[in-house]
Structure formats: structure tokens, C-alpha cells
Amino acid sequence: MLLHVLGTAAGGGVPQWNCACPGCSGARAHPTWRRRHASLAVQASDDRWYLINATPDIGDQIEDCPALRPLPVPVPVPVPVRGSVSGPRANSRRTPIAGLILTDAELDHTLGIARLREAGTDGLELLATGSVREALLTGLRLEAVLGPYTPLTWRELSQERSVPLTEDSTVTISAIPVSGKRPRYAVHLPGPEGDTWVVALLLTDRATGAKAVYAPALAAWPDVLQSAVAEADCVIVDGTFWDDEEPRRTGISTRTATGMGHLPIDGPGGTAERLATLRARCLYTHLNNTNPLVDPSAPQYKRLADQGIEVAGDGMVIQL
């Protein structure tokens, strides 16, 4: 299984356009601090990839990952015919991107879908839970907006069974429900209650037995998630806030981290304690601009390293 980390920041990215906090100011002064919105690419087969979440940075993320760039397919050059203007041309829009997988319906994980409207008649395949699909269709009117540009094909992302990413792929995927937290625009929409509004993903390579869990947004740590990470070889989870008081201390919210739907890394109930007990390679993603981990020299890195935990970086490649 091959994973490519396309981005590791929470909503707004690092730096955030309207913010001059230490993290954003540091990122403007030191380009290596910069982080794009959290996203991951997983290889389904030799030349087919799925993107996990479609962020506002999706165009740049694709360009920065050579495996995701389109390659023209040459065709034989025809013998010129008198009076003809042009003959067959290479297909210059053959993309290795097979589709999108959505963990939730938040704007920072879905706005990039519109950026892929150039898919044209080939359309876009999206894997999502029913809750997420209905939010995007009803709340954002995604199909009505994109329909004139490209058709959308939906596949159910199920917790009941694992499905191969493509017919010939050895990599399968299933959903791990973790939260009923709706995006703000969907709070009053009709739709099912329950914990399928935000899911983690379990990726399994049937050829090697390797397993990876990707959970960029965690408002809770249910037993089903614990069972999955206990058997995983790689776990990439929500590292939005370092501690529970960070949002209030930095003035970005009157709510705590858990109140905003993100389990903190450190402190009582923090996720670092859970990750430290796992045999898997564990990494944090989805860092907010206020998180001290935005600074690569922050002492919090050593605290995590002492527990065997890493912080994912943009462009990181993980082979399982």
C-alpha cells in the first residue's frame, strides 16, 4: 500500500489568509512551516489513485505529486489529407485520479470537488456515507451546480463491509463512524442522526495484509476505532489542537477543542496517550494554525517523539 500525504493543515491552512498569529507569521517568514489542507492520496493500482478529501488546495496538491499528474497518451500521426485541418491528437487529459473519498462534509474537505469540474464527460466518482452525500446534495446543491460541467457518480462508503477501490485493486476501504458532528451549513438540514457524519477510514491491502487508519477529524474515540487502530500498521489522526484550552487561550473560539469537535493531543483524554500504546506507526495531521506543532522546533515535537509519535508533513510518502 502506498500513501502520499498531500496536506496536513486544518481549515484555513497555514498560514491562514486573515491571521497573524505566531504560527501564521512564522509560516510567512519560513516557507518550510507552510501546510496545505489535510488530504491523503492512496494508490489503488499501478496508475490509479484516490484522493481522500477534496480540499481548497486540491489543484496545487495534484501538481506537487508527480504520480497524480496527467500524462498524454500518444496516438499514431495520420497521413495528412488534402483539405483537412487536423487529425487525431494525443489524449492530453488522461488523469490517474480515479475518484474522491470523503470523511465528512466539512467545507475544508469538500470545496475542492468544484475545482475538479474540468473532468467533463468522464465525471467524478465520490465515495461517501449517506449523511455526507445528502449534506452535499441538499446543503451545497453540489449536483445542481456541477451537473452542467461534469456528472457525479456516488458510491456508498460502508462500515458493514470493505470494498475494493477499483475492480483490480488489492486495496479495500471501509468506514469507521466516529462522530455525529454536522457542518454548520447542515445543522438544520433533514437527515439521519448518528455517527456517520464524520468517519475514519480503514484501508487494507489484501496482497500484503497491511492496514492503515486515516482519521483527520475526531470528536470522539469509539470502541470500533480502538479496535481498528489496535490492528493497524499505520495510524494518521486528528492533531488539530495541542490541548483542550488552545482555542480559548489563543482567542479563536469561546469553545474548547473538544467543544469544537476535535480531541486534543495532550492532557486528560488526549489522543497521544492512546497512540503511545499502539504497535502502529502513528502520525498527526490536520494541524490548526494555533497549534505549537506548526513550528518545527517546538519542544512538543520531542514530547511526541519520546512516545514514538510523529507529525506528518506535506509531501510525505508512506509505504506499507
Number of C-alpha atoms within 10 A of each C-alpha: 21 15 19 20 22 28 27 30 31 27 21 17 24 27 26 22 9 8 14 14 14 16 23 24 16 19 21 16 11 11 11 14 20 24 26 26 28 29 28 25 25 21 23 25 19 10 12 18 24 24 25 24 29 27 27 22 20 25 13 11 24 17 12 14 14 10 19 21 16 16 15 13 11 11 10 9 10 10 7 10 9 6 6 7 7 9 11 10 13 13 12 11 13 14 16 19 22 20 19 21 25 25 29 29 28 24 17 21 25 24 19 17 19 17 16 17 19 14 16 14 12 11 19 20 17 23 23 26 25 17 22 25 22 20 24 19 13 16 17 17 13 19 16 12 13 19 14 11 17 19 18 18 12 16 13 14 26 20 18 9 10 16 19 17 24 16 10 10 17 19 26 18 23 22 26 25 24 23 21 19 22 23 17 11 14 20 12 10 13 12 14 12 11 14 17 26 25 29 29 26 25 22 24 24 19 14 10 11 13 17 23 25 27 25 23 29 26 24 19 18 15 14 9 11 20 14 10 17 23 17 16 22 18 23 24 25 24 25 31 29 27 24 24 23 19 21 22 13 14 12 11 10 14 13 16 19 22 19 14 14 18 20 26 25 24 18 13 11 16 17 22 23 15 14 25 17 11 19 15 21 16 24 21 26 27 28 29 28 30 24 23 20 22 25 21 12 10 12 11 16 17 13 13 20 12 11 14 18 21 17 20 22 21 23 16 13 15 12 9 15
